[in-house]
Amino acid sequence: MAAPRRRIVCLAAAALTVLGMASMNHAAPPHPHTGAPSIVPASYQAAAPAKACDMGFVPVKPTEGVGSIIGTAWAQCDVAPRSHVLTIRLEMRPRGGSWTTIASAPPDSKIPPGPPLRASYLVKTPCQPGLWRVAAEAHGVGPTGIPFRSTDYSVPAITSCSRGK
């Protein structure tokens, strides 16, 4: 079975070369089943704006402190945006319910530093047993003047509030 598939891919590549299409953009991922390269011309590919900043969570989920739930996030900008506002929240989901914001830190409008440095953010609330996650939302204006908005969520964690009060 593998030989005919390989032959088809080779024939397709040869046809593209003969038709003068071999110089088209091959940067897209290969086809998931055949492994054949993408043949989408560069002019047809949507140009995505360069991502100037990134954010994440370390640790990757909320942690249980003494009588509290703690959420942390970080942000880092390769290229400084014109503005950057990050808000970090702790959200809890009751059994059978939906995520609800329990605590939120004030929005931080300082521009995050570039690598290898990161800005750190923290939110804390009294412990309640249940399923928790950290939410980080950043918005602002990128270096080229294009507005951005991004929300990311940590890995959820179940807490029992066993560390006292």
C-alpha positions as CSV (number, residue, x, y, z in Angstrom):
1,M,0.0,0.0,0.0
2,A,2.8,2.5,0.8
3,A,4.4,2.2,-2.7
4,P,1.3,3.5,-4.6
5,R,0.9,6.4,-2.2
6,R,4.6,7.4,-2.5
7,R,4.2,7.2,-6.3
8,I,1.2,9.5,-6.2
9,V,3.1,12.1,-4.1
10,C,6.1,11.8,-6.5
11,L,3.9,12.2,-9.5
12,A,2.2,15.2,-8.0
13,A,5.5,16.8,-7.2
14,A,6.7,16.1,-10.8
15,A,3.5,17.6,-12.2
16,L,4.0,20.8,-10.1
17,T,7.5,21.1,-11.3
18,V,6.4,20.8,-14.9
19,L,3.6,23.3,-14.4
20,G,6.0,25.8,-12.8
21,M,4.3,25.6,-9.4
22,A,7.1,24.0,-7.5
23,S,8.4,27.4,-6.3
24,M,5.1,28.0,-4.3
25,N,5.2,28.3,-0.6
26,H,5.8,24.9,1.1
27,A,6.0,26.2,4.6
28,A,2.6,25.0,5.6
29,P,2.4,21.6,7.4
30,P,2.3,18.5,5.3
31,H,-1.0,16.7,4.6
32,P,-1.9,14.7,7.8
33,H,-2.6,11.4,5.9
34,T,-0.3,11.5,2.9
35,G,2.6,13.6,4.2
36,A,2.6,15.5,0.9
37,P,3.7,19.2,1.1
38,S,1.2,22.0,1.1
39,I,0.9,23.7,-2.3
40,V,-1.0,26.8,-1.1
41,P,0.5,29.9,-2.8
42,A,1.9,32.5,-0.4
43,S,-0.5,35.1,-1.8
44,Y,-3.4,32.9,-0.6
45,Q,-2.2,32.5,3.0
46,A,-3.6,35.0,5.5
47,A,-0.9,37.1,7.1
48,A,-1.2,36.9,10.8
49,P,0.1,39.8,12.8
50,A,3.4,39.0,14.7
51,K,2.8,38.1,18.3
52,A,4.7,40.6,20.4
53,C,3.9,39.2,23.9
54,D,3.2,35.9,25.6
55,M,1.7,34.9,28.9
56,G,1.6,31.7,31.0
57,F,1.3,30.1,34.4
58,V,4.0,28.9,36.8
59,P,3.0,26.7,38.5
60,V,0.6,25.6,35.8
61,K,-2.4,25.4,38.2
62,P,-3.6,27.3,41.3
63,T,-1.9,26.2,44.5
64,E,-3.2,25.9,48.0
65,G,-1.6,28.0,50.6
66,V,-2.3,28.2,54.3
67,G,-6.0,29.0,54.3
68,S,-5.8,30.4,50.8
69,I,-5.9,29.7,47.1
70,I,-3.0,31.3,45.1
71,G,-2.9,32.0,41.4
72,T,0.2,33.2,39.5
73,A,0.8,34.2,35.9
74,W,3.6,35.8,33.9
75,A,3.9,37.9,30.8
76,Q,6.9,38.7,28.5
77,C,7.1,40.9,25.4
78,D,9.7,40.3,22.6
79,V,8.7,43.7,21.2
80,A,7.3,46.3,23.5
81,P,3.6,47.0,22.6
82,R,2.2,50.5,22.8
83,S,0.1,49.5,25.7
84,H,-0.4,46.3,27.7
85,V,-2.9,45.7,30.5
86,L,-3.0,42.3,32.3
87,T,-5.7,41.2,34.8
88,I,-5.4,37.9,36.7
89,R,-8.4,36.2,38.3
90,L,-9.1,33.1,40.4
91,E,-12.2,31.2,39.1
92,M,-14.0,28.4,40.8
93,R,-16.5,25.9,39.3
94,P,-19.1,24.3,41.5
95,R,-20.1,20.8,40.7
96,G,-22.5,21.0,37.8
97,G,-22.0,24.7,37.5
98,S,-20.0,27.1,35.4
99,W,-16.7,29.0,36.1
100,T,-17.2,32.0,38.4
101,T,-14.7,34.7,39.2
102,I,-14.0,34.6,43.0
103,A,-11.1,37.0,43.2
104,S,-9.3,39.4,40.8
105,A,-6.2,41.4,41.2
106,P,-6.2,45.1,40.0
107,P,-5.3,45.5,36.3
108,D,-1.6,46.0,35.8
109,S,-0.7,48.4,32.9
110,K,3.1,48.1,33.1
111,I,4.7,46.9,29.8
112,P,6.2,43.4,30.5
113,P,10.0,43.0,29.9
114,G,11.7,41.1,27.1
115,P,13.4,37.7,27.4
116,P,14.9,36.4,29.6
117,L,12.9,38.5,32.1
118,R,9.2,38.1,32.8
119,A,6.6,40.2,34.7
120,S,4.9,38.2,37.5
121,Y,1.3,38.6,38.7
122,L,-0.4,37.1,41.8
123,V,-4.0,36.8,43.0
124,K,-5.0,35.2,46.3
125,T,-8.3,34.5,48.1
126,P,-9.5,32.6,51.2
127,C,-9.6,28.8,50.6
128,Q,-12.9,27.1,49.6
129,P,-12.8,23.4,48.7
130,G,-13.5,22.9,45.0
131,L,-12.2,23.1,41.4
132,W,-10.1,26.2,40.7
133,R,-8.3,27.8,37.8
134,V,-6.3,30.9,37.1
135,A,-7.5,33.2,34.2
136,A,-5.2,35.8,32.7
137,E,-6.5,38.4,30.3
138,A,-4.2,40.8,28.4
139,H,-5.3,43.6,26.1
140,G,-3.7,46.6,24.6
141,V,-2.3,48.0,21.4
142,G,0.6,46.2,19.7
143,P,3.8,47.7,18.4
144,T,2.3,48.3,15.0
145,G,-0.9,50.0,16.3
146,I,-3.2,46.9,16.1
147,P,-5.3,46.3,19.2
148,F,-5.1,42.9,20.8
149,R,-7.0,40.9,23.4
150,S,-6.1,37.5,24.7
151,T,-7.4,35.3,27.6
152,D,-5.6,32.2,28.8
153,Y,-6.5,29.7,31.5
154,S,-4.4,27.5,33.8
155,V,-4.8,23.8,34.3
156,P,-7.6,23.4,36.8
157,A,-6.8,22.1,40.3
158,I,-9.0,20.5,42.9
159,T,-8.4,21.8,46.4
160,S,-9.5,20.5,49.8
161,C,-8.3,23.4,52.0
162,S,-6.5,20.9,54.2
163,R,-3.6,23.4,54.9
164,G,-5.5,25.2,57.7
165,K,-6.5,28.8,58.1
